[in-house]
Amino acid sequence: MTVPGRDPATGSSTLARSQAARRRRVLDATLALAARGGFDAVQMRDVATEARVALGTVYRYFASKERLLLEAMVEQVELLGTRLEARPPAGETAADRVVDVLARATAALQRNPEATAAMVRALGSARPEQADLVERVRDAMTAIIAGAIHAGLPEPRDLAVARALQQVWFSALVGWVGGVDPPQRVGDDLASAARLLLERDGPG
């Protein structure tokens, strides 16, 4: 028997696919607005218009513009992880591989400076009700860095170093989007931090 609203071939719900598509449009609209005008350009009503959905639909998925931008940041970091699986970081040593990862992560964000500034601002000003998304960003980046240190399950020191480096990475982004540090300095600071923490370990 075929269940109404369900694809008999895949068993997936037509309604669920429609909801996922609307949610996708909302996130894409958020990034498009942020790319054009930064944090202040992301207004819930404008997101709804850009995504061609009702305002209530935006609020159904995201309680605030901060959650919108944080969800987008989570996606950016997870996308980095997917790309690294397809093209693993280069380098003979753990330090070299981590430097490559941090450089690729930073370069990807610097290609869209206004959107990055909006996401970083949301991350830096997050409130307790957004802690789950901040944790997802932190944990995803920590896992990516730990994976570059060496393959397999990370050791406690790997996780400690990775956590410290993701904090340095975020601080460097804050300096860049705030106009304090040029891109080259961001890259140099991240490379220095990675080598200070990892080079004494030798090949990983």
N, CA, C and O atoms as a DFTB+ gen file, in Angstrom:
816 C
 N C O
     1  1       0.848      -1.199       0.000
     2  2       0.000       0.000       0.000
     3  2       0.878       1.241       0.000
     4  3       1.851       1.299       0.751
     5  1       0.562       2.225      -0.816
     6  2       1.307       3.472      -0.870
     7  2       0.767       4.445       0.159
     8  3      -0.435       4.705       0.215
     9  1       1.667       4.980       0.975
    10  2       1.270       5.954       1.987
    11  2       1.234       7.328       1.358
    12  3       2.219       7.740       0.746
    13  1       0.117       8.068       1.488
    14  2       0.037       9.405       0.894
    15  2       1.171      10.291       1.389
    16  3       1.516      10.272       2.570
    17  1       1.748      11.067       0.474
    18  2       2.808      11.980       0.841
    19  2       4.152      11.324       0.995
    20  3       5.095      11.961       1.465
    21  1       4.276      10.038       0.604
    22  2       5.524       9.319       0.764
    23  2       5.938       8.712      -0.567
    24  3       5.118       8.145      -1.289
    25  1       7.212       8.839      -0.878
    26  2       7.742       8.297      -2.122
    27  2       7.880       6.793      -1.977
    28  3       8.667       6.327      -1.153
    29  1       7.115       6.004      -2.777
    30  2       7.162       4.559      -2.617
    31  2       8.519       3.967      -2.959
    32  3       8.860       2.888      -2.473
    33  1       9.294       4.650      -3.784
    34  2      10.584       4.101      -4.185
    35  2      11.633       4.271      -3.098
    36  3      12.443       3.372      -2.869
    37  1      11.625       5.413      -2.430
    38  2      12.667       5.706      -1.442
    39  2      12.151       5.680      -0.016
    40  3      12.941       5.595       0.924
    41  1      10.855       5.750       0.159
    42  2      10.307       5.795       1.505
    43  2      10.476       7.148       2.172
    44  3      10.136       7.301       3.345
    45  1      10.989       8.124       1.459
    46  2      11.207       9.441       2.050
    47  2       9.956      10.284       1.920
    48  3       9.235      10.189       0.927
    49  1       9.705      11.091       2.901
    50  2       8.505      11.901       2.938
    51  2       8.616      13.104       2.015
    52  3       9.597      13.847       2.065
    53  1       7.606      13.292       1.174
    54  2       7.565      14.466       0.310
    55  2       7.549      15.735       1.142
    56  3       8.189      16.725       0.789
    57  1       6.817      15.706       2.247
    58  2       6.752      16.869       3.130
    59  2       8.122      17.172       3.709
    60  3       8.525      18.335       3.759
    61  1       8.845      16.151       4.145
    62  2      10.168      16.359       4.725
    63  2      11.122      16.966       3.699
    64  3      11.923      17.841       4.029
    65  1      11.033      16.497       2.452
    66  2      11.895      17.050       1.409
    67  2      11.548      18.514       1.144
    68  3      12.433      19.343       0.935
    69  1      10.262      18.819       1.156
    70  2       9.836      20.199       0.933
    71  2      10.331      21.108       2.060
    72  3      10.784      22.224       1.807
    73  1      10.244      20.630       3.295
    74  2      10.727      21.407       4.432
    75  2      12.228      21.620       4.355
    76  3      12.729      22.708       4.639
    77  1      12.941      20.569       3.967
    78  2      14.398      20.685       3.838
    79  2      14.770      21.684       2.755
    80  3      15.736      22.432       2.904
    81  1      14.013      21.703       1.671
    82  2      14.284      22.646       0.584
    83  2      14.042      24.081       1.039
    84  3      14.814      24.980       0.704
    85  1      12.970      24.297       1.802
    86  2      12.703      25.650       2.310
    87  2      13.794      26.098       3.271
    88  3      14.253      27.239       3.224
    89  1      14.198      25.190       4.137
    90  2      15.273      25.512       5.092
    91  2      16.562      25.852       4.352
    92  3      17.292      26.763       4.743
    93  1      16.833      25.114       3.285
    94  2      18.024      25.374       2.470
    95  2      17.957      26.757       1.841
    96  3      18.949      27.486       1.820
    97  1      16.782      27.115       1.330
    98  2      16.630      28.430       0.715
    99  2      16.840      29.542       1.736
   100  3      17.414      30.584       1.420
   101  1      16.374      29.317       2.956
   102  2      16.546      30.320       4.008
   103  2      18.026      30.524       4.318
   104  3      18.475      31.662       4.452
   105  1      18.784      29.446       4.433
   106  2      20.213      29.568       4.716
   107  2      20.952      30.209       3.542
   108  3      21.837      31.041       3.743
   109  1      20.592      29.827       2.333
   110  2      21.228      30.440       1.166
   111  2      20.916      31.927       1.099
   112  3      21.787      32.730       0.763
   113  1      19.677      32.300       1.416
   114  2      19.301      33.713       1.422
   115  2      20.076      34.481       2.482
   116  3      20.484      35.620       2.257
   117  1      20.276      33.863       3.629
   118  2      21.043      34.497       4.702
   119  2      22.455      34.823       4.244
   120  3      22.941      35.934       4.457
   121  1      23.114      33.857       3.618
   122  2      24.476      34.084       3.142
   123  2      24.513      35.118       2.030
   124  3      25.447      35.916       1.956
   125  1      23.503      35.112       1.162
   126  2      23.463      36.095       0.076
   127  2      23.325      37.509       0.630
   128  3      24.020      38.420       0.181
   129  1      22.439      37.699       1.598
   130  2      22.271      39.020       2.209
   131  2      23.526      39.445       2.954
   132  3      23.958      40.594       2.856
   133  1      24.115      38.503       3.707
   134  2      25.334      38.812       4.458
   135  2      26.470      39.179       3.519
   136  3      27.262      40.072       3.820
   137  1      26.557      38.495       2.380
   138  2      27.617      38.784       1.415
   139  2      27.475      40.185       0.836
   140  3      28.463      40.822       0.470
   141  1      26.230      40.659       0.759
   142  2      25.996      41.987       0.180
   143  2      26.132      43.104       1.207
   144  3      26.494      44.227       0.856
   145  1      25.846      42.809       2.464
   146  2      25.839      43.911       3.426
   147  2      26.255      43.575       4.841
   148  3      26.082      44.392       5.746
   149  1      26.803      42.381       5.052
   150  2      27.286      42.035       6.383
   151  2      26.178      41.716       7.371
   152  3      25.049      41.412       6.985
   153  1      26.513      41.789       8.632
   154  2      25.619      41.393       9.728
   155  2      24.306      42.171       9.709
   156  3      23.232      41.588       9.855
   157  1      24.396      43.483       9.529
   158  2      23.200      44.324       9.604
   159  2      22.229      44.077       8.455
   160  3      21.043      44.386       8.565
   161  1      22.726      43.522       7.358
   162  2      21.854      43.259       6.210
   163  2      20.986      42.032       6.416
   164  3      20.019      41.828       5.681
   165  1      21.313      41.217       7.396
   166  2      20.540      39.996       7.643
   167  2      19.403      40.331       8.600
   168  3      19.573      40.317       9.819
   169  1      18.252      40.628       8.031
   170  2      17.039      40.882       8.798
   171  2      16.027      39.792       8.439
   172  3      15.916      39.390       7.281
   173  1      15.305      39.329       9.431
   174  2      14.449      38.162       9.228
   175  2      13.447      38.378       8.082
   176  3      13.231      37.479       7.269
   177  1      12.854      39.540       8.023
   178  2      11.886      39.805       6.954
   179  2      12.561      39.794       5.585
   180  3      11.998      39.292       4.612
   181  1      13.769      40.351       5.519
   182  2      14.498      40.354       4.249
   183  2      14.929      38.945       3.854
   184  3      14.940      38.597       2.674
   185  1      15.282      38.144       4.850
   186  2      15.634      36.745       4.570
   187  2      14.436      36.022       3.958
   188  3      14.579      35.278       2.988
   189  1      13.265      36.245       4.529
   190  2      12.054      35.605       4.006
   191  2      11.794      36.021       2.559
   192  3      11.465      35.188       1.714
   193  1      11.943      37.307       2.284
   194  2      11.733      37.797       0.919
   195  2      12.741      37.184      -0.038
   196  3      12.378      36.719      -1.118
   197  1      14.017      37.183       0.363
   198  2      15.072      36.634      -0.494
   199  2      14.865      35.149      -0.751
   200  3      15.129      34.657      -1.848
   201  1      14.389      34.433       0.274
   202  2      14.201      32.984       0.152
   203  2      12.858      32.604      -0.457
   204  3      12.616      31.435      -0.757
   205  1      11.991      33.589      -0.638
   206  2      10.648      33.362      -1.193
   207  2       9.838      32.422      -0.292
   208  3       9.205      31.474      -0.757
   209  1       9.881      32.715       0.997
   210  2       9.077      31.966       1.963
   211  2       8.393      32.962       2.883
   212  3       8.750      34.140       2.913
   213  1       7.417      32.488       3.627
   214  2       6.737      33.347       4.597
   215  2       7.667      33.648       5.773
   216  3       8.543      32.850       6.110
   217  1       7.462      34.799       6.382
   218  2       8.275      35.158       7.544
   219  2       8.152      34.106       8.641
   220  3       9.134      33.779       9.308
   221  1       6.946      33.578       8.827
   222  2       6.748      32.549       9.842
   223  2       7.570      31.302       9.567
   224  3       7.966      30.599      10.497
   225  1       7.830      31.022       8.293
   226  2       8.652      29.859       7.951
   227  2      10.081      30.058       8.433
   228  3      10.704      29.119       8.929
   229  1      10.606      31.271       8.293
   230  2      11.963      31.557       8.767
   231  2      12.046      31.325      10.270
   232  3      12.976      30.684      10.760
   233  1      11.055      31.859      11.000
   234  2      11.069      31.710      12.456
   235  2      10.805      30.269      12.893
   236  3      11.184      29.880      13.997
   237  1      10.170      29.488      12.051
   238  2       9.925      28.089      12.395
   239  2      11.247      27.331      12.502
   240  3      11.405      26.448      13.344
   241  1      12.187      27.689      11.639
   242  2      13.469      26.986      11.628
   243  2      14.547      27.681      12.457
   244  3      15.439      27.026      12.994
   245  1      14.464      29.005      12.559
   246  2      15.526      29.775      13.212
   247  2      14.896      30.865      14.080
   248  3      14.115      31.686      13.597
   249  1      15.241      30.860      15.340
   250  2      14.615      31.792      16.272
   251  2      15.142      33.214      16.143
   252  3      14.496      34.152      16.609
   253  1      16.296      33.389      15.522
   254  2      16.892      34.723      15.439
   255  2      17.889      34.773      14.287
   256  3      18.270      33.739      13.739
   257  1      18.306      35.980      13.927
   258  2      19.305      36.126      12.878
   259  2      20.637      35.534      13.323
   260  3      21.403      35.033      12.500
   261  1      20.913      35.591      14.634
   262  2      22.154      35.005      15.133
   263  2      22.189      33.501      14.893
   264  3      23.219      32.943      14.513
   265  1      21.035      32.845      15.122
   266  2      20.995      31.401      14.862
   267  2      21.146      31.116      13.366
   268  3      21.786      30.136      12.984
   269  1      20.574      31.949      12.535
   270  2      20.749      31.803      11.096
   271  2      22.235      31.827      10.728
   272  3      22.727      30.953      10.013
   273  1      22.927      32.831      11.226
   274  2      24.333      32.997      10.874
   275  2      25.204      31.913      11.497
   276  3      26.188      31.484      10.896
   277  1      24.849      31.474      12.688
   278  2      25.614      30.407      13.324
   279  2      25.408      29.078      12.601
   280  3      26.350      28.301      12.444
   281  1      24.187      28.820      12.164
   282  2      23.943      27.615      11.369
   283  2      24.768      27.662      10.080
   284  3      25.309      26.646       9.643
   285  1      24.857      28.844       9.481
   286  2      25.665      28.995       8.273
   287  2      27.137      28.739       8.573
   288  3      27.842      28.141       7.759
   289  1      27.603      29.187       9.734
   290  2      28.997      28.955      10.118
   291  2      29.265      27.472      10.335
   292  3      30.313      26.965       9.935
   293  1      28.334      26.781      10.959
   294  2      28.463      25.335      11.131
   295  2      28.620      24.665       9.767
   296  3      29.479      23.804       9.582
   297  1      27.789      25.068       8.827
   298  2      27.850      24.478       7.490
   299  2      29.195      24.735       6.825
   300  3      29.743      23.853       6.164
   301  1      29.729      25.942       7.000
   302  2      31.009      26.269       6.374
   303  2      32.124      25.380       6.910
   304  3      32.960      24.895       6.148
   305  1      32.131      25.168       8.226
   306  2      33.170      24.330       8.818
   307  2      32.984      22.871       8.405
   308  3      33.956      22.178       8.105
   309  1      31.738      22.410       8.390
   310  2      31.490      21.023       7.973
   311  2      31.840      20.823       6.497
   312  3      32.302      19.749       6.111
   313  1      31.624      21.841       5.680
   314  2      32.007      21.764       4.273
   315  2      33.525      21.644       4.134
   316  3      34.024      20.910       3.281
   317  1      34.248      22.370       4.979
   318  2      35.705      22.244       4.988
   319  2      36.107      20.804       5.280
   320  3      37.001      20.261       4.632
   321  1      35.444      20.185       6.259
   322  2      35.743      18.801       6.585
   323  2      35.511      17.876       5.407
   324  3      36.304      16.967       5.161
   325  1      34.431      18.102       4.679
   326  2      34.131      17.278       3.501
   327  2      35.193      17.461       2.424
   328  3      35.614      16.490       1.796
   329  1      35.624      18.695       2.208
   330  2      36.646      18.957       1.199
   331  2      37.985      18.336       1.587
   332  3      38.740      17.882       0.728
   333  1      38.271      18.319       2.887
   334  2      39.530      17.718       3.338
   335  2      39.514      16.203       3.171
   336  3      40.559      15.589       2.954
   337  1      38.341      15.605       3.270
   338  2      38.245      14.172       3.008
   339  2      38.555      13.877       1.544
   340  3      39.203      12.880       1.225
   341  1      38.086      14.755       0.657
   342  2      38.336      14.567      -0.771
   343  2      39.774      14.911      -1.139
   344  3      40.370      14.268      -2.003
   345  1      40.327      15.920      -0.484
   346  2      41.720      16.325      -0.748
   347  2      42.407      16.554       0.584
   348  3      42.416      17.675       1.093
   349  1      42.986      15.502       1.157
   350  2      43.584      15.585       2.490
   351  2      44.673      16.651       2.575
   352  3      45.280      17.005       1.564
   353  1      44.919      17.159       3.781
   354  2      45.948      18.192       3.945
   355  2      47.321      17.683       3.564
   356  3      47.646      16.514       3.774
   357  1      48.133      18.582       2.994
   358  2      49.474      18.223       2.543
   359  2      50.482      18.472       3.653
   360  3      50.318      19.379       4.469
   361  1      51.530      17.651       3.670
   362  2      52.608      17.879       4.621
   363  2      53.146      16.595       5.217
   364  3      52.397      15.650       5.461
   365  1      54.457      16.567       5.450
   366  2      55.088      15.396       6.043
   367  2      54.921      15.364       7.550
   368  3      54.883      14.290       8.149
   369  1      54.821      16.521       8.161
   370  2      54.701      16.593       9.612
   371  2      53.306      17.042      10.016
   372  3      52.549      17.587       9.212
   373  1      52.983      16.799      11.290
   374  2      51.695      17.249      11.813
   375  2      51.559      18.759      11.695
   376  3      50.490      19.268      11.361
   377  1      52.657      19.480      11.972
   378  2      52.617      20.937      11.889
   379  2      52.309      21.387      10.462
   380  3      51.492      22.282      10.249
   381  1      52.968      20.759       9.488
   382  2      52.728      21.128       8.086
   383  2      51.267      20.898       7.695
   384  3      50.658      21.728       7.021
   385  1      50.718      19.775       8.122
   386  2      49.331      19.453       7.744
   387  2      48.349      20.408       8.409
   388  3      47.381      20.843       7.784
   389  1      48.592      20.732       9.661
   390  2      47.694      21.657      10.359
   391  2      47.790      23.056       9.754
   392  3      46.772      23.730       9.599
   393  1      48.986      23.494       9.416
   394  2      49.135      24.790       8.756
   395  2      48.344      24.815       7.455
   396  3      47.698      25.814       7.139
   397  1      48.392      23.715       6.697
   398  2      47.641      23.627       5.446
   399  2      46.135      23.720       5.707
   400  3      45.420      24.430       5.000
   401  1      45.660      23.002       6.722
   402  2      44.237      23.038       7.070
   403  2      43.798      24.447       7.451
   404  3      42.784      24.942       6.959
   405  1      44.560      25.086       8.322
   406  2      44.182      26.424       8.779
   407  2      44.229      27.432       7.631
   408  3      43.390      28.328       7.544
   409  1      45.217      27.273       6.756
   410  2      45.309      28.181       5.609
   411  2      44.110      28.008       4.687
   412  3      43.554      28.992       4.200
   413  1      43.707      26.764       4.446
   414  2      42.561      26.514       3.567
   415  2      41.264      27.003       4.205
   416  3      40.402      27.553       3.519
   417  1      41.125      26.807       5.502
   418  2      39.924      27.274       6.196
   419  2      39.815      28.783       6.134
   420  3      38.741      29.327       5.874
   421  1      40.920      29.454       6.371
   422  2      40.917      30.917       6.377
   423  2      40.708      31.478       4.972
   424  3      39.963      32.440       4.788
   425  1      41.370      30.872       3.980
   426  2      41.224      31.356       2.602
   427  2      39.780      31.235       2.130
   428  3      39.267      32.125       1.451
   429  1      39.123      30.127       2.494
   430  2      37.733      29.930       2.078
   431  2      36.842      31.026       2.640
   432  3      35.948      31.514       1.949
   433  1      37.075      31.413       3.877
   434  2      36.255      32.446       4.496
   435  2      36.609      33.833       3.974
   436  3      35.734      34.691       3.847
   437  1      37.876      34.057       3.673
   438  2      38.292      35.373       3.190
   439  2      37.779      35.670       1.788
   440  3      37.765      36.825       1.361
   441  1      37.357      34.634       1.072
   442  2      36.788      34.879      -0.257
   443  2      35.427      35.566      -0.181
   444  3      34.972      36.156      -1.160
   445  1      34.779      35.490       0.981
   446  2      33.472      36.144       1.187
   447  2      33.538      36.985       2.459
   448  3      32.929      36.634       3.470
   449  1      34.273      38.088       2.411
   450  2      34.566      38.830       3.644
   451  2      33.349      39.337       4.399
   452  3      33.315      39.271       5.628
   453  1      32.343      39.845       3.682
   454  2      31.178      40.395       4.390
   455  2      30.391      39.286       5.087
   456  3      29.965      39.447       6.231
   457  1      30.201      38.160       4.397
   458  2      29.486      37.041       5.005
   459  2      30.275      36.479       6.180
   460  3      29.700      36.137       7.214
   461  1      31.588      36.385       6.022
   462  2      32.428      35.892       7.115
   463  2      32.349      36.824       8.314
   464  3      32.250      36.372       9.455
   465  1      32.394      38.122       8.053
   466  2      32.303      39.089       9.146
   467  2      30.991      38.919       9.905
   468  3      30.962      39.012      11.133
   469  1      29.914      38.672       9.177
   470  2      28.613      38.481       9.824
   471  2      28.605      37.221      10.676
   472  3      28.104      37.236      11.800
   473  1      29.155      36.128      10.150
   474  2      29.178      34.873      10.911
   475  2      30.075      34.977      12.131
   476  3      29.728      34.484      13.204
   477  1      31.221      35.613      11.972
   478  2      32.150      35.770      13.102
   479  2      31.536      36.660      14.170
   480  3      31.691      36.401      15.363
   481  1      30.841      37.705      13.746
   482  2      30.170      38.575      14.721
   483  2      29.113      37.795      15.500
   484  3      28.990      37.956      16.714
   485  1      28.357      36.959      14.810
   486  2      27.343      36.147      15.488
   487  2      27.993      35.158      16.455
   488  3      27.482      34.919      17.549
   489  1      29.109      34.595      16.044
   490  2      29.808      33.635      16.904
   491  2      30.380      34.321      18.135
   492  3      30.316      33.785      19.241
   493  1      30.939      35.511      17.937
   494  2      31.562      36.220      19.048
   495  2      30.575      36.826      20.030
   496  3      30.935      37.101      21.175
   497  1      29.339      37.037      19.603
   498  2      28.346      37.662      20.478
   499  2      27.223      36.699      20.865
   500  3      26.159      37.122      21.316
   501  1      27.472      35.402      20.685
   502  2      26.430      34.406      20.948
   503  2      25.972      34.436      22.404
   504  3      26.758      34.680      23.319
   505  1      24.687      34.182      22.589
   506  2      24.096      34.130      23.922
   507  2      23.914      32.671      24.348
   508  3      24.042      31.764      23.526
   509  1      23.619      32.445      25.620
   510  2      23.507      31.059      26.105
   511  2      22.548      30.194      25.294
   512  3      22.782      28.996      25.138
   513  1      21.479      30.782      24.777
   514  2      20.517      29.979      24.014
   515  2      21.076      29.549      22.651
   516  3      20.475      28.728      21.959
   517  1      22.220      30.106      22.279
   518  2      22.871      29.694      21.027
   519  2      24.120      28.848      21.276
   520  3      24.892      28.582      20.355
   521  1      24.309      28.433      22.518
   522  2      25.523      27.699      22.882
   523  2      25.667      26.396      22.110
   524  3      26.784      25.956      21.839
   525  1      24.541      25.772      21.751
   526  2      24.633      24.502      21.025
   527  2      25.311      24.673      19.671
   528  3      26.070      23.804      19.240
   529  1      25.040      25.794      18.996
   530  2      25.649      26.023      17.695
   531  2      27.108      26.435      17.830
   532  3      27.945      26.035      17.021
   533  1      27.414      27.227      18.842
   534  2      28.819      27.583      19.097
   535  2      29.629      26.318      19.360
   536  3      30.750      26.176      18.874
   537  1      29.058      25.413      20.124
   538  2      29.734      24.150      20.422
   539  2      29.947      23.331      19.156
   540  3      30.992      22.701      18.990
   541  1      28.960      23.336      18.261
   542  2      29.106      22.579      17.014
   543  2      30.229      23.149      16.148
   544  3      31.000      22.392      15.559
   545  1      30.326      24.473      16.067
   546  2      31.418      25.090      15.317
   547  2      32.751      24.704      15.940
   548  3      33.672      24.272      15.247
   549  1      32.843      24.864      17.249
   550  2      34.091      24.564      17.961
   551  2      34.489      23.103      17.807
   552  3      35.640      22.790      17.504
   553  1      33.520      22.210      18.019
   554  2      33.831      20.781      17.968
   555  2      34.204      20.331      16.558
   556  3      35.100      19.505      16.385
   557  1      33.516      20.874      15.546
   558  2      33.820      20.491      14.170
   559  2      35.221      20.943      13.780
   560  3      35.964      20.185      13.157
   561  1      35.589      22.172      14.139
   562  2      36.921      22.666      13.795
   563  2      37.993      21.936      14.588
   564  3      39.062      21.638      14.055
   565  1      37.724      21.649      15.842
   566  2      38.680      20.897      16.653
   567  2      38.918      19.517      16.050
   568  3      40.059      19.062      15.980
   569  1      37.858      18.851      15.617
   570  2      37.985      17.522      15.019
   571  2      38.782      17.585      13.717
   572  3      39.586      16.694      13.443
   573  1      38.572      18.616      12.924
   574  2      39.307      18.768      11.665
   575  2      40.801      18.925      11.939
   576  3      41.629      18.292      11.284
   577  1      41.135      19.765      12.901
   578  2      42.549      19.990      13.223
   579  2      43.169      18.733      13.819
   580  3      44.290      18.362      13.472
   581  1      42.438      18.080      14.714
   582  2      42.958      16.847      15.317
   583  2      43.194      15.785      14.254
   584  3      44.165      15.031      14.332
   585  1      42.313      15.720      13.262
   586  2      42.481      14.760      12.189
   587  2      43.702      15.045      11.335
   588  3      44.279      14.128      10.751
   589  1      44.103      16.308      11.255
   590  2      45.298      16.663      10.489
   591  2      46.576      16.323      11.256
   592  3      47.629      16.110      10.655
   593  1      46.477      16.274      12.584
   594  2      47.662      15.945      13.385
   595  2      48.093      14.517      13.109
   596  3      49.266      14.255      12.840
   597  1      47.145      13.597      13.174
   598  2      47.404      12.238      12.692
   599  2      46.099      11.497      12.524
   600  3      45.087      11.853      13.128
   601  1      46.125      10.465      11.702
   602  2      44.920       9.700      11.417
   603  2      44.533       8.852      12.620
   604  3      45.341       8.592      13.511
   605  1      43.275       8.428      12.619
   606  2      42.802       7.567      13.696
   607  2      42.254       8.362      14.863
   608  3      42.069       9.576      14.778
   609  1      41.996       7.655      15.959
   610  2      41.452       8.303      17.138
   611  2      42.467       9.273      17.733
   612  3      43.626       8.906      17.927
   613  1      42.056      10.498      18.025
   614  2      42.995      11.469      18.590
   615  2      43.357      11.127      20.030
   616  3      42.529      10.624      20.790
   617  1      44.589      11.405      20.386
   618  2      45.025      11.258      21.766
   619  2      44.650      12.523      22.528
   620  3      44.369      13.553      21.915
   621  1      44.642      12.454      23.874
   622  2      44.259      13.640      24.653
   623  2      45.063      14.890      24.298
   624  3      44.511      15.989      24.238
   625  1      46.372      14.723      24.061
   626  2      47.171      15.892      23.713
   627  2      46.775      16.447      22.350
   628  3      46.768      17.663      22.155
   629  1      46.446      15.573      21.413
   630  2      45.991      16.030      20.100
   631  2      44.764      16.931      20.240
   632  3      44.685      17.993      19.623
   633  1      43.824      16.494      21.051
   634  2      42.595      17.267      21.236
   635  2      42.882      18.589      21.931
   636  3      42.281      19.612      21.602
   637  1      43.809      18.568      22.902
   638  2      44.154      19.808      23.605
   639  2      44.794      20.806      22.648
   640  3      44.460      21.991      22.666
   641  1      45.713      20.329      21.813
   642  2      46.356      21.201      20.839
   643  2      45.334      21.701      19.813
   644  3      45.313      22.885      19.476
   645  1      44.494      20.800      19.325
   646  2      43.494      21.180      18.329
   647  2      42.523      22.215      18.891
   648  3      42.151      23.166      18.205
   649  1      42.121      22.022      20.138
   650  2      41.202      22.990      20.759
   651  2      41.868      24.360      20.893
   652  3      41.246      25.392      20.644
   653  1      43.143      24.354      21.290
   654  2      43.865      25.626      21.411
   655  2      43.997      26.309      20.054
   656  3      43.845      27.526      19.953
   657  1      44.278      25.535      19.018
   658  2      44.460      26.123      17.689
   659  2      43.153      26.634      17.100
   660  3      43.154      27.634      16.383
   661  1      42.028      25.963      17.392
   662  2      40.767      26.504      16.881
   663  2      40.415      27.812      17.577
   664  3      39.753      28.670      16.994
   665  1      40.856      27.966      18.828
   666  2      40.647      29.248      19.514
   667  2      41.521      30.333      18.888
   668  3      41.077      31.469      18.715
   669  1      42.763      29.984      18.549
   670  2      43.645      30.936      17.869
   671  2      43.063      31.312      16.505
   672  3      43.092      32.475      16.102
   673  1      42.534      30.302      15.801
   674  2      41.927      30.544      14.488
   675  2      40.775      31.536      14.592
   676  3      40.680      32.470      13.796
   677  1      39.903      31.334      15.573
   678  2      38.776      32.249      15.729
   679  2      39.252      33.646      16.108
   680  3      38.740      34.640      15.592
   681  1      40.224      33.724      17.004
   682  2      40.763      35.031      17.396
   683  2      41.379      35.745      16.200
   684  3      41.236      36.958      16.050
   685  1      42.063      34.988      15.354
   686  2      42.664      35.582      14.155
   687  2      41.588      36.111      13.212
   688  3      41.751      37.171      12.608
   689  1      40.487      35.370      13.089
   690  2      39.381      35.836      12.247
   691  2      38.782      37.128      12.797
   692  3      38.445      38.037      12.037
   693  1      38.653      37.203      14.116
   694  2      38.124      38.420      14.734
   695  2      39.017      39.612      14.393
   696  3      38.532      40.691      14.052
   697  1      40.345      39.396      14.491
   698  2      41.275      40.472      14.155
   699  2      41.176      40.887      12.702
   700  3      41.283      42.069      12.375
   701  1      40.970      39.904      11.827
   702  2      40.867      40.223      10.398
   703  2      39.582      40.970      10.074
   704  3      39.624      42.014       9.423
   705  1      38.437      40.451      10.519
   706  2      37.171      41.107      10.175
   707  2      37.052      42.465      10.852
   708  3      36.314      43.332      10.384
   709  1      37.785      42.656      11.966
   710  2      37.763      43.945      12.641
   711  2      38.723      44.953      12.040
   712  3      38.814      46.087      12.512
   713  1      39.441      44.546      11.000
   714  2      40.356      45.453      10.332
   715  2      41.676      45.640      11.040
   716  3      42.453      46.522      10.676
   717  1      41.949      44.818      12.055
   718  2      43.203      44.944      12.811
   719  2      44.353      44.261      12.086
   720  3      45.454      44.805      11.998
   721  1      44.089      43.059      11.563
   722  2      45.150      42.270      10.942
   723  2      44.868      42.020       9.469
   724  3      43.755      41.636       9.111
   725  1      45.865      42.233       8.606
   726  2      45.702      41.897       7.181
   727  2      45.731      40.379       6.998
   728  3      46.197      39.657       7.879
   729  1      45.240      39.900       5.869
   730  2      45.211      38.446       5.636
   731  2      46.559      37.763       5.836
   732  3      46.622      36.665       6.389
   733  1      47.638      38.404       5.390
   734  2      48.951      37.778       5.513
   735  2      49.333      37.549       6.974
   736  3      49.899      36.516       7.329
   737  1      49.011      38.537       7.813
   738  2      49.337      38.384       9.234
   739  2      48.513      37.272       9.861
   740  3      49.013      36.524      10.701
   741  1      47.260      37.158       9.461
   742  2      46.425      36.068       9.969
   743  2      47.077      34.725       9.652
   744  3      47.208      33.867      10.525
   745  1      47.486      34.552       8.391
   746  2      48.132      33.309       8.006
   747  2      49.421      33.064       8.764
   748  3      49.689      31.942       9.193
   749  1      50.231      34.122       8.934
   750  2      51.503      33.977       9.645
   751  2      51.279      33.614      11.108
   752  3      51.989      32.771      11.657
   753  1      50.294      34.250      11.739
   754  2      50.028      33.962      13.158
   755  2      49.544      32.526      13.345
   756  3      49.950      31.849      14.289
   757  1      48.685      32.066      12.455
   758  2      48.192      30.697      12.564
   759  2      49.320      29.691      12.344
   760  3      49.412      28.691      13.057
   761  1      50.170      29.952      11.367
   762  2      51.292      29.052      11.106
   763  2      52.242      29.029      12.299
   764  3      52.731      27.966      12.682
   765  1      52.505      30.188      12.884
   766  2      53.398      30.246      14.041
   767  2      52.835      29.463      15.217
   768  3      53.557      28.723      15.886
   769  1      51.543      29.632      15.461
   770  2      50.915      28.922      16.576
   771  2      50.977      27.414      16.368
   772  3      51.290      26.666      17.294
   773  1      50.678      26.970      15.151
   774  2      50.702      25.534      14.862
   775  2      52.105      24.969      15.047
   776  3      52.267      23.891      15.619
   777  1      53.114      25.682      14.570
   778  2      54.472      25.162      14.667
   779  2      54.985      25.198      16.102
   780  3      55.702      24.292      16.527
   781  1      54.629      26.220      16.838
   782  2      55.040      26.276      18.250
   783  2      54.485      25.102      19.050
   784  3      55.155      24.569      19.935
   785  1      53.267      24.711      18.734
   786  2      52.626      23.634      19.475
   787  2      52.977      22.231      18.967
   788  3      52.888      21.254      19.710
   789  1      53.373      22.143      17.702
   790  2      53.494      20.811      17.101
   791  2      54.869      20.428      16.586
   792  3      55.158      19.237      16.473
   793  1      55.719      21.376      16.272
   794  2      56.953      21.015      15.589
   795  2      57.867      20.135      16.426
   796  3      58.627      19.339      15.874
   797  1      57.811      20.260      17.712
   798  2      58.679      19.428      18.550
   799  2      58.285      17.956      18.505
   800  3      59.042      17.091      18.945
   801  1      57.070      17.670      17.958
   802  2      56.640      16.291      17.880
   803  2      57.279      15.548      16.718
   804  3      57.303      14.317      16.717
   805  1      57.809      16.285      15.705
   806  2      58.382      15.603      14.556
   807  2      57.309      15.066      13.647
   808  3      56.148      15.455      13.775
   809  1      57.668      14.159      12.705
   810  2      56.678      13.609      11.777
   811  2      55.529      12.948      12.493
   812  3      55.728      12.249      13.487
   813  1      54.291      13.171      11.982
   814  2      53.114      12.594      12.605
   815  2      52.531      11.499      11.789
   816  3      51.526      10.906      12.181
